[in-house]
Amino acid sequence: MSRTVCIPWLLALCLCLTSAGIPAQPQDEPPLSVETNAVSVPVVVRDGKNRPVLDLKEADFRILQDGRPVEVVYFALDRSPVDVALLIDTSESVRTELSFLQESAFAFPERLATGDRVAVWSFSENVREVLKLTAPTNQSALASALRGLEAGGNTALYDAVVTVSKTFSDSRPATARQTRRNCIVLLTDGDDTASRGVTLDAAVAGALASDVSVYVVSRAKVLQKYYRDLLARGHLIAEDRLKIGVQVDRLKRAEVAAVQLAERTGGRALFPERDADLTKAYAEIATELHQRYNIGYALDSPSLDGKFHRLKVETRRRGLRVWAREGFYAR
């Protein structure tokens, strides 16, 4: 029995099909659907100035599974439509800036491509699906969903990632793995404080098992600067200085966790430091969702063991950075 193993992505490239130098599929041809044991690895590449690199060839890449090189059998630009869960932190800590976060999030669906879909989820201590997948042009429903969010409670961030990932997996027909990609765009201001036994590693595993990539837009750096400015002003009693120091340490941990959650699942973490940069971060993600390479290789029979297999993608061109998922479950 043949089996297809799809390894999402969450990044890569499609803006410059004519200049990328990579053969593109005809517009009416469906995305890759391999009827053999195959792995599809979505990859994004950026240069030292954080610009997407769109002119690489198959020979520029090297893929290792569990430390062993594999033979690439498929290489192309990926124009598959994307299903995006816009996952918004509505815990008590965002109350004072929630209205701004709602308005900036509304700009994200407007940047998505034709054929993409977007859902709205919120989380504090509990996770809630506010709006099911809909077309980005359904502006009235999206506006209603976003503006109806209310803040309160603690932050069950990892619970939220696992819940949304599982919802993607449970609601997706087997054939859809090859025709649509799934990702989470997570907006948060801090770290996890309320998940019920779900760790960072468990959240990553849940996303990988469901073929979901996670992008994180974090306010952690903004808040660190705010608290450091308070400390710099002085005139604080020792108790208040201690409390602020605890918050800064918490936000540092949140920053590290955001990077790990994103990059281990094939996404990226962005840390806008000004209000205007938040809208730019959403625009950057929406663009990047259609700027990826799709690299495929055949999976040997011993690898069909239901276990986790680690991936590493390298490029032979110097000075570039590669984003790809850390691995996949062969199921």
N, C-alpha and C positions, 0 to 999 in steps of 0.2 A: 504493500500500500504506500503510495507516494504521500509525502507530507510537505507542506510549505511552512517554513519558519520565517516570519517577517520581523525584522529588527528596525523599529522606528528610529528615529532620526532626530528630527526637529531642527533641522537647519539645512541650508544649503543654497541652491541657486537657480534662478530662472529669469532674472531680469534681462540678461544680455545673451539670448539664445543665438543671435546671429554672430556675436563677437566672441563667444566662449570657446569656439574651436572644437566643440564636442558634438557629435552627431545627435540631432534632436529628433524625437519621434514625431511623425505627422500629427497634426492637430486632432484628427479623428481616430487615432490609434490609442487604445486604452493603455494605462500604465502596465508595467511589468507584472505578469502573473506566471510564475514558474510552476510547471506541473511536475517538478521533481523535488527532491530534498534540497532546498535552497535557503540561503540566508541573504537578506537584503539589508545593506548597511547604509543608512543616510549619513552624509558627511557634509560639514561646512568648513570652509577654509578662509582665514583672514590674514592680511599682511600686518606688518609692524605698526601701521597707522590705523588698524582696525577696519580696513576696507575689505569687502568680499573679493576673493580671488576666483575668477570665473573662467580662466583659460587653461586649467590643468588637463592633462591627458591621462588615460588609463595607466600608462607607464610611470606616471609621477607618483603613484600611490603604492603602498605596501600594506597588506592586512595580515594580522596575526591572530589566530584563534588559539587560545591557551598557550601562547608563546610560539606557535608553529606557523610559518607562512602558508597562505592558501592561494590557490590559483583563481584569479578574477575571471568570471565568465560573462559578466554584464557590467556595462558602464554607460551612464547617461545622465542628463539633467532630469530632474524630477519635477513634473508639473502637476502632480496629483492634488486634488482638492484637499483641504484641511478642515477638520472639525476641531474647534477650539472651545475649551471650557474656561471662561473668564472667572477666576476664583478669587473672591475679594474678602479680605480680612475685615470683619465688622466687630472685632472685640472692643472692649471699653477703651483701650488705648488709642483708638483712631477717632474717637467721638468728635474731638475738636476740629478735625480736618476731613471728616467724612464727606461733606458736601463737595469739597474740592476734588477728592478722590473719585467721587461719582462722576463728576463732569469730565475729568480727564480720561476716565475709563470709557466714556461714551465715544471718544474719538477713535478708539481702537477698532471697532467693527467697521468703521468707515474706510479703513485702510486695507481690509481683507479683499481677496480676489473673487471674481465671479465663480460660483460653484462652492466656495467655502461656506461653512456654517459656524454659528457661535451660540453657546449656551452661557447662562449666568448662574453662578453658584456663590453662596456666601458662607462664611463660617466664623464662629466664635467658639463657644463650648460645644456647639452642635453644628452639623453640616446640613445645608439646605439647598436644594435645587430650586432656584428662583424662576428660571426660564429655560425650557428645553431647547434643543438645537433648532435654530431658525436662520433664515437668510440674513446676512449683514444689512440688507436693505430694509428689513422690518424694523424701522427706526422707532415707531411708536411703542412696540412691545419692548424693545431694548431700553428705551428711555424710561418706561414705566417700571421695568424690573430694577434698573440701576437706582432710580430716584426713590424707590420704595424701601431701600436698605436702611436698617437701623442698627446703631452700635450698642454693644453691651456684652458683658461676660469675658471670660478668659479666651486663650488662643489655642485651639486644638488643630494646629497646622498640619501635623503629620496624619492625623485622622482624616482630614479633609482631602489630602493628596491620595490616600488609599481609597477613600470612598468614591471620589470622582474617577479615578483610574479603573476601578472595578465596574462602575457604571458604564464607562466606555466599552470595556470588554464584554460585559453581559448583554449589551444592546446592539453589538455589532455582528452581523452575519459573517460567517467564515470567509466568504468571497470578498467582503468589504476590506479585508486586510490589505488587499493588493490595489484597491481603487481609492481609498481614503486614508489619510493620516490623522492621527489624534495627538493633541497636545493640550497641556494646561498652561495658562498664563496666570501666574499667582501674584497678587498684589498684597503685600504685608508690610508691617512696620517693625516687626520684631521676631522673637523666637517662639518656639512651642512651649506653652505652659499648662496645657490641659488635655493632651492626647491620652487615651486610655490604653496604656501599654504599647503604643506604637512609637518606635524609635525612628531616627533618621534613616538607618539602614533598612528598616522595614518599609518605610515610605518609598525609598529608592527601589527596593525589590518589587513592591506592588506596582509601581509605574512600569518597570521593565517587563514584568510578567504580563502586563496588559498592553504592551506596545505603545506606551504613552511617554512623550518627552515633556519636560517641565521647564518653562521659563519663569524666572523670579524677578519681579520688579520690587526692590526692597527700599524702604525708607530708613534703613538702619544707619547709614552714614549721615543723613540729614539730622537725625536725632542725636547721634554722637556729637556732632558739631554743636547742636543746641545746648546739650548738657555741659560740654567743655567750655562754652562761652559763659555759662552760668558760673562755673567754677572760677574762671578767669576774672570775673568781676569782684570776687572776694565778698566780704561782709556776710558770709554764711557761717552759721554755727556749725560745730564739729559734726553734730548729728545729721544735719542736712547735707554736708559735704560727703559724709559716708553713704547716705542714700543715693546721692547722685553718682558716686563712684560705682555703686552696685549696678545702677542702670547702664552706665557706660560699658561695664564688663559684660552685661547681658547682651547689649547690642553688638559688641564685638563677636560674641559667640553666634549671634543670629546672622551676622555677615558671613562667617565661615560656613555655617550650615546652609545658607542660601546658595553659595557657590557649589558646595558638594551636591546638594539636591539637584541643581540644574545641570551641572556638567556631567555628573554620573549617568543622567538619563538622556543626554544628548542635547540639552538645551543650554541656555546661558543665564547668568545672573547679571542684572543691571542695577546700578545704584545711582539714580538721579540725585544730584545734590542741590538743585534748585527746583522751584515749582514748575518753571517753564520746561525743564528737562524731563519731567514726568511724561508729558504728552509726546516728546521726542522719543522716549524709550519705547512707548507703545508703537509708534510709527516704525521704529527700527525692527522690532520683533515682527510686526505684520509683514514687512518687506522681506525679512530673513526667512520667513516660513516658505517662501518660494524661491530661495536661493541655495539649493543644496545639490550635491552629487548623490546619485544612487548607485552603489557599487554592490554587485552580487557575486556570490561564489557558491559552489556546490558543497553540501554538507555530507560528510562521509557517514556510513551506517553506524559506526561506533559512537558517533556524537549524538545519535538519536536516543538519548538515555534519560530524558526528562530533567537533566541537571543543568546548572548554570555554567555557561561557557564564557570565558573572558575574551574580550576583543581589544585590539589595539590597532589604530589606523595611523600610518605615518606617511609623510610626503617627502620625496627626495629633493624637492626644491627648498633651499635654505631660507630662513627668515620668516617662515609662515607658521601659523598656529592652526591646529586641526581640532574640531569638535566632533565627537562621535560617542555613541553609547558605550558604556563600559562592558557590556556583554548582553547575553540573551539566555532564555530558557528554552531548551530544545524539547518542545512538546508537540 
